[in-house]
Amino acid sequence: MKILSMIFCGFLVMAALEGCSSTGGNGNIGNMPTYKIPDEEAAWIRNGNPLVFEDDPWYPQDAVEVMLDSEVYLVGEFQGVQIFADKTDVRPFNRLYTKFARNQFRIFKKANDPHKPAR
């Protein structure tokens, strides 16, 4: 009886390992874009300096937005930092974003934006 229990437990362990092996760390390759995560936020952003997009200055806000990479798209680059817009936003954009950390994007707004600041 003890041998049958050990064999049964062995099969359970093998089944569990086999099921987990197909969900490895690379299971999402090609399914969603993954934008680079900076080691640290650019100094010009931390200093409150604007980014320039389509000849207009956009100022960093204190707030960050939690979004997946699949919810934004790349619209440009400024001083080595990628600039994103929300996929649901249309021109003229209400907000722009820079990637701050995993699933976190810094909000940028125009100085003359009539909407309440995100601070």
DAHU-V349967 format. One record per backbone hydrogen bond with DSSP energy under -1.0 kcal/mol. CO is the residue of the C=O (numbers start at 1). NH is the residue of the N-H. Records with the same first field share a line. If there is no record, write none. Layout:
CO = NH + NH
This chain:
1 = 5
2 = 6
3 = 7
4 = 8
5 = 9
6 = 10
7 = 11
8 = 12
9 = 13
10 = 14
11 = 15
12 = 16
13 = 17
14 = 18
15 = 19
16 = 20
17 = 21
20 = 23
24 = 27
26 = 29
28 = 31
42 = 46
43 = 47
44 = 49
45 = 48
51 = 58
53 = 56
56 = 53
58 = 51
59 = 109
63 = 107
65 = 105
68 = 71
69 = 72
71 = 87
73 = 85
76 = 83
78 = 81
81 = 78
83 = 75 + 76
84 = 97
85 = 73
86 = 89
96 = 108
97 = 84
98 = 106
101 = 104
103 = 67
104 = 100 + 101
105 = 65
106 = 98
107 = 61
108 = 96
109 = 59
110 = 113
